Amino acid sequence: MVRLLTAGESHGQAVVGVVEGVPAGVPISKEVIDQHLSRRQMGYGRGDRMKIEKDKIQVLSGIRGGITLGSPIAFTIPNKDYENWKQGMDPFEGDLDYKKVSHPRPGHADLAGAIKYGFDDMRHVLERSSARETTARVAAGSIVGQLLSQFNIEVASHVRSIGNVAIENNPVAFEQLKDSENSLVRCICEKTERLMIKAIDGAKLEGDTLGGVVEIQVKGLPVGLGSYVQWDRKLDGKLAGSLMSIQGIKGVEVGDGFESALKPGSHVHDEIFYNDADGFYRKTNHAGGIEGGMTNGETLVLRCAMKPIPTLMKPLNTVNFVSKEAHQAAVERSDTCAVPAAAVVAEAVVKMTLTEVFLESFGADSLKEMKRRWNE
Ligand SMILES: Cc1cc2nc3c(=O)[nH]c(=O)nc-3n(C[C@H](O)[C@H](O)[C@H](O)COP(=O)(O)O)c2cc1C
């Protein structure tokens, strides 16, 4: 069982994480973690916050000399912006009236959070509901990703659409995904990239925001991760849950997902073949690598729909939380579009979930034991 607990306010001192359950003996590179953190910060359409932050992990426990100990891995990622917010965010001296938020933003956690926890200042809500938290998930994903890569399991992503601008390529081969690393919007098609950037510029000019669709692929998974024997062991259910937990994600598809509901079975199900060299194999992968809640040996293909960012520079209508009078929603420094960053976060949560089922199948104490069982 691998699990992650995170803590930290968006403008607090640091984002904090504890990853428990990483087996002993896994070589971990700090540079690789920092590289993933930096990928999360990129993407055309991000707000000014990302110009301030230069996210780097500080590991406090669980790793010695670059090797995991099997004990909880505790880490922090300091928020540079805290220096500018100390007056309001200091845990004991912070001024509770500092940048108070009274006008809940439609689409954000503000209103429900304030009612639920009995606040009249939605600053208390937004500091924690903010996607700054995903920094910890990316760090944790990178740690367990380094375990998965010991077994040649590779995870990659790309952006399929931003607003109504979408790539036509379908399916996209895993090998093509590396092209997304050179794109400002993590798009593999240069022509579409230009149109996506134009769409983001247009939305920004209007004080508006955009969402989109990201795709995550995983290559090298063995057959049989997850299980059909109990509902809560089904891998597609677990993956959907972790992807839906990302801020702003409102839909998840496995393989052809919603598209497959429009077609007859003869056009959807991936026929099975066999030869001595490859064993069982398919010529298509509409199922996206999962059948019956288990990996089937094909590339895992997942898609997530991200809604547009809720903080609009041309704010929507809302009401004052206390007086109930009509007002415009709060405006907080914000991204216009964070779909490329969401793709990096999605990679990370997929790595966490796959590690959970991987450890179930191959043991959880040490890398050595896992390799022995893997090679059996
Ligand atoms: C990487 C990333 C960056 C985000 N940046 C912002 C932002 O700058 N402003 C904002 O209002 N929402 C942003 N969001 C989305 C909100 O955090 C999210 O919509 C909000 O927490 C409400 O949760 P829900 O959309 O899942 O219901 C971002 C999401 C992600 C994944």
The ligand as a MOL file (V3000), in Angstrom:
LIG
                    3D

  0  0  0     0  0            999 V3000
M  V30 BEGIN CTAB
M  V30 COUNTS 31 33 0 0 0
M  V30 BEGIN ATOM
M  V30 1 C -2.4150 22.7930 -12.3000 0
M  V30 2 C -3.6840 23.5010 -11.9490 0
M  V30 3 C -3.6820 24.8830 -11.8210 0
M  V30 4 C -4.8460 25.5640 -11.4900 0
M  V30 5 N -4.7940 26.9350 -11.3980 0
M  V30 6 C -5.9030 27.6020 -11.0390 0
M  V30 7 C -5.8740 29.0400 -10.9190 0
M  V30 8 O -4.8430 29.6880 -11.1380 0
M  V30 9 N -7.0210 29.6550 -10.5680 0
M  V30 10 C -8.1820 28.9780 -10.3270 0
M  V30 11 O -9.1860 29.5870 -10.0160 0
M  V30 12 N -8.2500 27.6470 -10.4500 0
M  V30 13 C -7.1310 26.9290 -10.7850 0
M  V30 14 N -7.2050 25.5680 -10.9030 0
M  V30 15 C -8.4890 24.8730 -10.7300 0
M  V30 16 C -9.0220 24.9640 -9.3070 0
M  V30 17 O -8.0280 24.6020 -8.3660 0
M  V30 18 C -10.2740 24.1000 -9.1480 0
M  V30 19 O -11.1960 24.3780 -10.1480 0
M  V30 20 C -10.8950 24.3690 -7.7830 0
M  V30 21 O -10.0370 23.8700 -6.7620 0
M  V30 22 C -12.2860 23.7560 -7.5900 0
M  V30 23 O -12.2270 22.3710 -7.6640 0
M  V30 24 P -13.0280 21.5540 -8.7840 0
M  V30 25 O -12.8560 22.3100 -10.0720 0
M  V30 26 O -12.3330 20.2170 -8.8360 0
M  V30 27 O -14.4490 21.4720 -8.3770 0
M  V30 28 C -6.0500 24.8580 -11.2610 0
M  V30 29 C -6.0500 23.4600 -11.3740 0
M  V30 30 C -4.8890 22.7810 -11.7180 0
M  V30 31 C -4.9020 21.2860 -11.8450 0
M  V30 END ATOM
M  V30 BEGIN BOND
M  V30 1 1 1 2
M  V30 2 1 2 3
M  V30 3 2 2 30
M  V30 4 2 3 4
M  V30 5 1 4 5
M  V30 6 1 4 28
M  V30 7 2 5 6
M  V30 8 1 6 7
M  V30 9 1 6 13
M  V30 10 2 7 8
M  V30 11 1 7 9
M  V30 12 1 9 10
M  V30 13 2 10 11
M  V30 14 1 10 12
M  V30 15 2 12 13
M  V30 16 1 13 14
M  V30 17 1 14 15
M  V30 18 1 14 28
M  V30 19 1 15 16
M  V30 20 1 16 17
M  V30 21 1 16 18
M  V30 22 1 18 19
M  V30 23 1 18 20
M  V30 24 1 20 21
M  V30 25 1 20 22
M  V30 26 1 22 23
M  V30 27 1 23 24
M  V30 28 2 24 25
M  V30 29 1 24 26
M  V30 30 1 24 27
M  V30 31 2 28 29
M  V30 32 1 29 30
M  V30 33 1 30 31
M  V30 END BOND
M  V30 END CTAB
M  END
